[in-house]
Amino acid sequence: MKVKAVISVVSVLIMVMGAAVSFAGIASWIMQDSLADTQGIFQCSAFSILGGLILHLKTRDRNHEVNPREVYAIVTVGWLSVCLIAAIPFVTLTNMSFTDSYFEVMSGLTTTGATVLTDIESLPKGLLFWRCFCNWLGGLGIVILSMAILPFLGSGAYQLFKAEATGPQSEQVTSRAIDTAKILWAIYVGLTILCIVIYRYLDMPIFEAVCHGLSTLSTGGYSPLSSSFVGMPSPILYVSTFFMMMAATNFTLHIKALKGDIFCYFRDEEFRWYLATFLFALTVIAFFLHTDAGYTWAQSFAHSTFQVASLETSCGFASDDFNLWSTPSKIILFLIMFMGGCGGSTTGGLKVARIVLLVKYTFIKIKQMILPHSLINLHFNGKRVNDEMIQKSLAFFFAFIFLYALTAFSLSFAPGIDITTALSGAIACLGNMGPGFAMLGPAETFAWLPDWNKWILCGAMFLGRLEIFTVIIVFVPNFWRR
């Protein structure tokens, strides 16, 4: 393990994060926060950049080549470090504890959207922007961003790309991982700008449009308003739904579409299942909202479409208090929280591709029980799936469910908590969803939880964002042996 190389790369991530804080300072100045708040944010930025620079100068080396072991250490330590840097403005400018500050930024950077803030509008505008900007930075990933703007890792860049990208289908679209990172971020930035422009065109105030645009494309769910999207007109809800769905689609498909292959989405098996699940869930919930809750058909479809998209994409916005919806509606929402969106996107959860693979694998095993000597291959997107991919999907599914149960069990010790809160809170954090049900519903916050519960949920959010194994492998004793 080349510890010096790991620290050198992590120090660059710290400098990148420190530079990102300065954007919050600019927003604070534009929105006319108090001089003390604006100066405080810029001081946090300068402190972070200086600290990262000193660390980099102490550990720099011309040879930045890294092997797979260093890659896992860089991604794990790097993410924990940038969360620490991101928390500094909250610690210094508010009366939030370090635990609450770290929880807030961990939730932001992992695009979870769970919050401990009970009066969001009382924060300086610079910090409100920073929360949503953290969402946006974490959408595609801090490491992939650094690869795009600081191409110094050589052949190790590909390993870093694989370690941070999500889902079983994450892939390069060019021969060099650095070029892939640039293309992904170019599309990400373009979609974000388009989303902000349309929000503004629909008369959303400019500051809210920017913040919501950042959180929508990252499927992060942070809002500068305590009410999130409650009370927003239907056109805004449908626009937000469209961009959340775009963000939860494999970005490789967006690249193909930009090259002229606009029908690539419907040839992709994962996307077809993802879209079918979305349409089925919103239709059923719209029916229950109309028949049980007394919503008009227009209201039913607007809220069901938005809320299904919000939870299936792991965004976590709320247009209504779905905690008050009928039990069948809540069960559907709860189940799609596990699924998440497509691989190679900004979403959390198990990912559609893995679920489809496991369902197909189950049916193949049933057929083989009937015809023991038959040889049936599993195909996905017209290609045969090898045994290694199936085994990885099974391992990830088992690890995800095990960690989910462990997280829910740990939440059960919180004072006064009920089983619905524990079960939904666990998937809300491990799946990077944000809101849960009952005491952690869309109208509630995580502020009332004991600090030790918040740290466990921080770990769950972190594991969920980096898809478990990237983190766990660093804590295996053999990992550190030569």
N, C-alpha and C positions, 0 to 999 in steps of 0.2 A: 504493500500500500504506500503510494507516494503522497504522504500527508501534506507535504509542502505544496504539491501541485493542487491538491484539493482546496487548501486554504487560499491559494492564489486565485483560483477560479471563483470561489465563494466571495472573496473580497471584491471582485468585479461585479458580482450580483448585488452586493451591498451598495456599491457606488451607483449602479443603475437605479436601485430603489431610492437612494438618496436624491438622485437627480429627478426622479418621478415626484418626490415630495414637493419640489419647487413648483410643479404645475398647480398644486393645491394652494401654494402661496400666491401665484398669479391669479387664481380664481378668487382668493380671499381679497386681493387688492381690487379686482374688477368689481366685485360685489360689495365693496366698501365696508368690509369688516373693520373692527377697531384696529388701530395701528399696532397695538400690542399683540393681537391675534395674528396679524399678517407677518409681523417681524418674527413672532415665535415659530411660525411654520417655516419661514426661510432659514431661521437658525437651526431648526431640526434637519433641514436639507443639507446645510453646510456641514453640520456636525457629522452626519452620516457619510457624506462624500469624503470628508477629511479622514474619518476613521477607516473607511474602506481603502482609501489611497495609501495610508500609512501601512496597513496590513498587506496591501499588494506589493508595495516597495520592499517590504521585508521578506516576501516569499516569492517574488517574481522569478521566472526562469524562461529562457528562450524556448525550451522544449515544453509545450503545453499538451503534448500527446497524452491521452488518458486511456486506460484500459477499462473494461466493464466494471471492475471493483471500484475504481475511482469515480466512475459515472454515478453509481448508486449513492456513494457518499456525498458527491457534489449536489445531486438533486435533493437528497434528504436534508443535509446540513444547510444547503442553500435556501430551501424553502423556510426552514425554521428561523434562519438568520434574517431573511427579508421580512418575515412577519414581525420580528423584534424591531426592526427599523421602522416598519409601518405603524407600529404601536406608539412610537415616541411622541408624535403630535397629540394623541389622545391623552397620554400620561401628563404631558407638560401644559396643555391648554385647557384641560377640563379637570373636574374632581373625580374622574373615574379611577378605580384602582387598577393596578397593573394587570390583575387577572381579567377584569372586564375589558380593558383595552386590548389585551392580547386575544381574547375571545372574539372581540368585534372585528379585528383585522384578519384573524385566522378564518373567520366566517366570510369575510369579504374576499380575501385572496383565493380561497378555495371555491368561491362562487356559491357558497351555501346560502347566505342571506339571513341566517338566524341573528337576532340582535338582542342586546341587553339594554338598549336605550328605550326609555319610557316617554321621553319628550324630545323627539328628534328635531323638531323645528327650533328648539332653543339653542342648538349648536351653532357656532359660527359657520357661515356659508362655505368657508374654505375647508372645514372638516366634513361638511355634508358632501362637498365635491370629492374629497379624499376617499370617503367610504365607497362611493360609486366608482371612482377611478381605480381603487383596489380591486373591485369586482372585475373591471375591464382588463386590468393587467393580468389577473389570474385566469381569465377566460381561456386564452391559448397557452398561457404559462410564462412565468418569469424567465425560465431557462431558455425557452424557445425565442422569447423576445431578445435576450442577450445574444443568442446565436445569430439573430438577424442583423443586429447593429454592431456586434463585436466579433467578427469571424476569425477567432484566433485558436480554435481548438483542434484544427486538423481533422484526422480521421476519427477522433473521439466525438465529434459533433453528431455523427449518426447514432451512436450509442446514447447520447444525451437526448436526442430527438425521440428515440424509442422509449426511453425511461419516463419521459414526461407526457408524451402523447397518450390519449385515452382510447380504450377499446381494442378488440382483437384485430381490427382492420386498419389500424393506423399505418400509413405508408408514405414513403417519399414519392413525390411526383416529378422529381428531377434526379439527376445522378449524384448531386451533392446535397447533403442535409441542410447546409446553410442556405442554399438557394431555395429549397423547399420552405424553410422558415420564413424567408423574405416574402415568398408568394402568399403563404398563409396569412401573414400579417397584413399584406397589402389588401387582400380580400376582406379581412376582418375590419380594417380601418375604413375601407370603402363602404361596407354595409352599415357600420356604425354612423358614419356621416350621413348616409341616406336616411337612416332611421331618425336621426336628430332633425334633419330638414323636414321630414314629413310630420313629425310631432309638432314642430313649430308651425308648419303650414296649417295644422288643425287647431291652432290657437293655444297650444300649450305654452306657458311662459318659458322664455329662453333658458333660464337656469334649470327649470324642471325638465325641459326637453333634453338638455345636454346630459344631466344626471341619469334620467330614465333611459336615454339612448345607450349610455355606457353600460348600464345594468341589464338592458334587454339583450344586447348582442353577446354579452358574457354569460347570459342566463344566470346572473348573480342574484337578482331580486332586491337589491338595496334601493330605497327610494328616499328622496329628500323630504317626503311627507309621511307622517305617522299613519295616514289612511291608505298609503300605497296607491292603487288605482281605483279605490272605492269612489263612486260618484263621477268617474270619467265617462264621457259620452261614448256610445257604441263605436263610432268610427275609430277612435283612439284604441279601443280594446281590440278591434279586428286588426289594426295596423301592428299593434304590439304582438298579437298572436302570430301574424305572418313572420315577423322578424325573430321571434323566439323559435319558431319552427325552422327557420333558415339556419339559426345558430346551432340547433340541435341536429342538423343534417351533416353527414360526413363532408368535410370541406374539400375532399378530393372531387366530389361530385360538382361542387361549385366551380372548381378549376376546369373540369371537363366542359361544363356548361358555357363558361366564358370563352372556351375555344370553339364554340359553335355546336356542341353536342347537347342541345337543350333537353333531349328525351332521355338522357343518361339516368336521371332520377328514377324514372319508372322502369328502367331495366335493372335497377339495383334492388336485390331481394330484401335487404335490410330496410331500405327506405319504404318499400311497398308495405311491409309489415308494420313499420312505424306509423305510416299514414293510415293504414287500415285500423290500427288500434285507436288512434286519435279520433277518427270519424265515428267508430263504434261507441267509444266512451262518451263523447260529447252528445251524441244522439240520445243515448239512454238517459244521461243526466238531464238533458233539456226536457225530456218527457216527464221525469220526476219533478223538476222545478215547476213545470206548468201544471201538473195534476195535483201535486202535494203542497207546494209552497204558494200557488196562486200567481206565479209570474205570467206575464203575457208571453206569447211564443217568441216575440222579438227579444224580450229581456232574457228569456230562458236560453235561447241560442247564443246570445252575446256573452252571458256569464258562463255558460257551460263550455263554450268554445275557448274563451280566455282561460278559465281555471284549469281545464284539462291540459291545454298547451303549457300553462305555467308550471304544473306539477310533473307532466310527462317530460318536459325539457329541463326539469330541476331548477327552474328559475325562481319560483316562490312568490311572485307577485300575487296580490289578492284584489279582485274587483268586488268581492262580497265576502261576508263572513261564512265561508263554507262549513264552518264548525256547526252551523245551525241547519244545514241541509239534511235531507232524509238519510236514514241509515244506508240504504242501497247506494246512494250517491257517494257517501263518504267511503264506503267499502271500495268502490271503483277507483276513487281518487287515491286511496291507500295503496291499492295494488299497483297502479301505474307509477307510484313513487318508487317502487322497487325497480321498475323496468328502465326508466331514464330514456335517453335518446339514442342516437347512432354513435358508433365508434368514430374516432377522428373528429369529434365535435367539441363543444364547450360544456357538455352536459355531464351529470353524474349518474349514479345508479349502476345496475348490472350491464346495461347496454342491450339493445334489441338483438344484435347479431348473436350474442352469447345465448340469450333465451331461445332464439329460433334454433340454433345449433343443438342445444340440449333437448328441446322438444323433439326435433327430428331424430336425435340419437335414441331417445326413449322409445319412439315408435319403431325404430329399426330393431331394437332389442326385443320388443314384443313380437315382431314378425319372426325373428330368429328363434324365439321360444316355440312358435308354431311350426316353423321349418328349420330345424336345428342345423342342417347341412347347407343352408342357403348362404350365399355371399352377397350381402347388400351394402353398397357403398353410400356414404353420406355426401350429398352434393349441396353446395351453397353458391349462389350466383353462377350456376352452370359449371362449377369446378368441383372436383373431388376434394373433400376435406380430409387431411391426413390425421392420423391418430394423435400426433403431438398437439394439434390445435384443439382436438376434443378433450384431451387430458388437461390442457391448460384451462379450458373453459370450465371443466368440472372442478378443478382445483380452486379456481377463482370463485365459483359459485359457493363451494363449501366454505371457503375462508370468509366470504362476505356474510353468509348466513350465520356462521359461528360468531363473528365479530358483532353482528347485529344483535344476536341473543345476549352476548356479553354486555354490550352497551345498554340494552334495555334493562337487563338485570341490575346494572350499576345505578341506573336512573330510579329504579324501584325503591331505593333507600332514601331518596329525597323526601323531605317532610310533606305529608299530605298528598302525595302523588297517587294517581290511579293508574290502572293498567293501560287504558287508552292513551294517556299522556306518555307513559314510559315507552310503549311500543311505537307510537308515532314519532316521538322525539328522537328515538334511536335511528330510525330510517331517515328522518329529516336531516340529521347531521352526517351519518355515514354515507347516505346517498346524495349529500350536498343539495338538499331540497329547500331548507329554510324553515317554513312553518310546519307544524304538525296538527294535532287535534287536541281537543279538551283544554287543559291548562297551558298548552303550548300552541294553541291555534293561531290563526292569522291576526286576531285582535289582541293577542297576548305577546309577551316577550320572555326571554330566558333569564331575565334579571333576578327572579326570585330563587333560582337554583343556588345551592351552596357552591362555594368556590371549587371544591374538589370535583363536583359534578361537571362544572364548566371545563375544567382541565381534561377530564375524560372525554367530553364532547369535542374539545379541541383536537384531541388525538383521533377521534372518530372522523372528524372532518378532514384531517390531514391524510389519514389512511384512505379515505374515500376518494379524495382528489388525485392521489398518486397511485390509485388502484392497488393498494395493499402490499403487494410483493416488493415493490420498489423500496418501501420503507422497512418492511419486516426483515429483508435480507441483510440490512445494515446491522441488525441486532443479533444476528447469528454469530456465535463465537468463531467459527471457522472463517468467516468473512475477513477477519482482521489478521489471520495467520498467514505467514509468507508461504 
